[in-house]
């Protein structure tokens, strides 16, 4: 039996969600959007995804209301991609998946550490600040490099992400090159 291209026969909310975010590269695009990546060329440089795939995934995320396309330059026309409320609602999913990967994938050093920007405390595996005892909104999360992160990445986005920064803050790789 051939593998289907969708989950139309599944009566399940997970299957419905996978229709939107289940394609290869899609969650990495959403992750990078949380990191502050907004421009097509920056997604391309950081992820190394084929251009046609990147264009299709970005369009699918716009169509699904996860990302919003906004014009930032008229001549030539250039757009950036910003998380919508629906996209921001994926933060607990990404956080949980990352926590699972850190805990269950053996032999990997932490790539990034996530801290509550208000008090500086590292978040627990549930995304809660152990000191303030609150779930931390992504806009209040500071991301810092970890021991497993390449200290000299080849792409400008990777280099820009070496500096501690708040999530959702627009990334400008040219400013750090």
FILOLO-663328 format. One record per residue (C-alpha): x, y, z; residue in three letters. Coordinates in steps of 0.5 Angstrom, whole numbers, plus 500, padded with zeros to 3 digits. Layout:
REM FILOLO-663328
> x|y|z|type
> X|Y|Z|ALA
...
//
This chain:
REM FILOLO-663328
> x|y|z|type
> 500|500|500|UNK
> 503|507|498|UNK
> 504|512|503|UNK
> 499|517|503|UNK
> 500|525|502|UNK
> 496|527|508|UNK
> 492|525|514|UNK
> 485|526|511|UNK
> 483|519|514|UNK
> 485|521|521|UNK
> 480|523|526|UNK
> 485|526|530|UNK
> 488|533|532|UNK
> 495|531|532|UNK
> 494|529|524|UNK
> 491|536|523|UNK
> 497|539|526|UNK
> 501|535|522|UNK
> 498|537|516|UNK
> 501|544|517|UNK
> 507|543|521|UNK
> 509|536|519|UNK
> 513|537|513|UNK
> 521|536|513|UNK
> 524|543|514|UNK
> 517|546|517|UNK
> 519|546|524|UNK
> 526|549|523|UNK
> 523|555|519|UNK
> 518|556|525|UNK
> 524|555|530|UNK
> 528|560|526|UNK
> 522|565|526|UNK
> 523|565|534|UNK
> 530|566|533|UNK
> 529|572|530|UNK
> 530|570|522|UNK
> 525|574|518|UNK
> 528|574|511|UNK
> 528|569|505|UNK
> 535|569|504|UNK
> 537|568|512|UNK
> 533|562|512|UNK
> 536|560|506|UNK
> 543|561|509|UNK
> 542|558|516|UNK
> 538|552|514|UNK
> 541|550|507|UNK
> 534|548|505|UNK
> 533|548|497|UNK
> 530|554|494|UNK
> 524|551|492|UNK
> 522|547|498|UNK
> 524|554|502|UNK
> 519|558|498|UNK
> 514|552|498|UNK
> 514|551|506|UNK
> 514|559|507|UNK
> 508|560|503|UNK
> 504|554|506|UNK
> 506|557|513|UNK
> 503|564|510|UNK
> 497|560|508|UNK
> 496|557|514|UNK
> 496|563|518|UNK
> 503|561|522|UNK
> 507|567|518|UNK
> 505|573|516|UNK
> 509|576|509|UNK
> 510|583|510|UNK
> 514|588|505|UNK
> 520|591|508|UNK
> 523|594|501|UNK
> 519|596|495|UNK
> 525|596|489|UNK
> 526|591|488|UNK
> 520|588|492|UNK
> 522|584|498|UNK
> 518|581|504|UNK
> 520|578|511|UNK
> 516|573|515|UNK
> 513|574|522|UNK
> 510|569|526|UNK
> 503|571|527|UNK
> 499|569|534|UNK
> 497|562|531|UNK
> 505|561|530|UNK
> 507|564|537|UNK
> 502|559|539|UNK
> 507|553|537|UNK
> 512|556|542|UNK
> 510|550|547|UNK
> 511|545|542|UNK
> 517|547|540|UNK
> 520|548|547|UNK
> 517|541|549|UNK
> 520|538|542|UNK
> 527|541|544|UNK
> 527|539|551|UNK
> 525|532|549|UNK
> 531|532|544|UNK
> 536|535|550|UNK
> 534|529|554|UNK
> 533|523|550|UNK
> 538|524|544|UNK
> 544|521|547|UNK
> 551|524|547|UNK
> 549|531|545|UNK
> 552|537|548|UNK
> 547|543|549|UNK
> 547|547|543|UNK
> 543|553|546|UNK
> 541|555|553|UNK
> 534|559|554|UNK
> 533|564|560|UNK
> 528|568|563|UNK
> 530|575|561|UNK
> 527|578|567|UNK
> 531|574|572|UNK
> 537|571|568|UNK
> 535|564|571|UNK
> 535|558|566|UNK
> 528|555|564|UNK
> 526|548|566|UNK
> 524|542|562|UNK
> 517|545|562|UNK
> 519|552|560|UNK
> 518|555|567|UNK
> 522|559|570|UNK
> 524|556|577|UNK
> 525|562|581|UNK
> 519|566|578|UNK
> 515|560|578|UNK
> 511|562|571|UNK
> 511|559|564|UNK
> 516|564|560|UNK
> 513|568|554|UNK
> 518|567|548|UNK
> 518|574|548|UNK
> 521|574|555|UNK
> 526|568|553|UNK
> 534|570|552|UNK
> 537|565|548|UNK
> 545|564|550|UNK
> 550|559|546|UNK
> 551|552|549|UNK
> 557|548|549|UNK
> 555|544|543|UNK
> 554|550|538|UNK
> 559|551|533|UNK
> 563|557|535|UNK
> 565|559|528|UNK
> 559|557|523|UNK
> 560|558|516|UNK
> 553|562|515|UNK
> 552|569|517|UNK
> 545|567|521|UNK
> 549|562|525|UNK
> 554|567|527|UNK
> 549|572|529|UNK
> 546|567|533|UNK
> 552|566|537|UNK
> 551|573|541|UNK
> 546|572|547|UNK
> 539|575|544|UNK
> 532|575|546|UNK
> 527|571|542|UNK
> 523|574|537|UNK
> 528|580|536|UNK
> 529|581|529|UNK
> 535|578|527|UNK
> 540|582|522|UNK
> 546|578|520|UNK
> 549|584|517|UNK
> 550|588|523|UNK
> 554|582|526|UNK
> 559|580|520|UNK
//
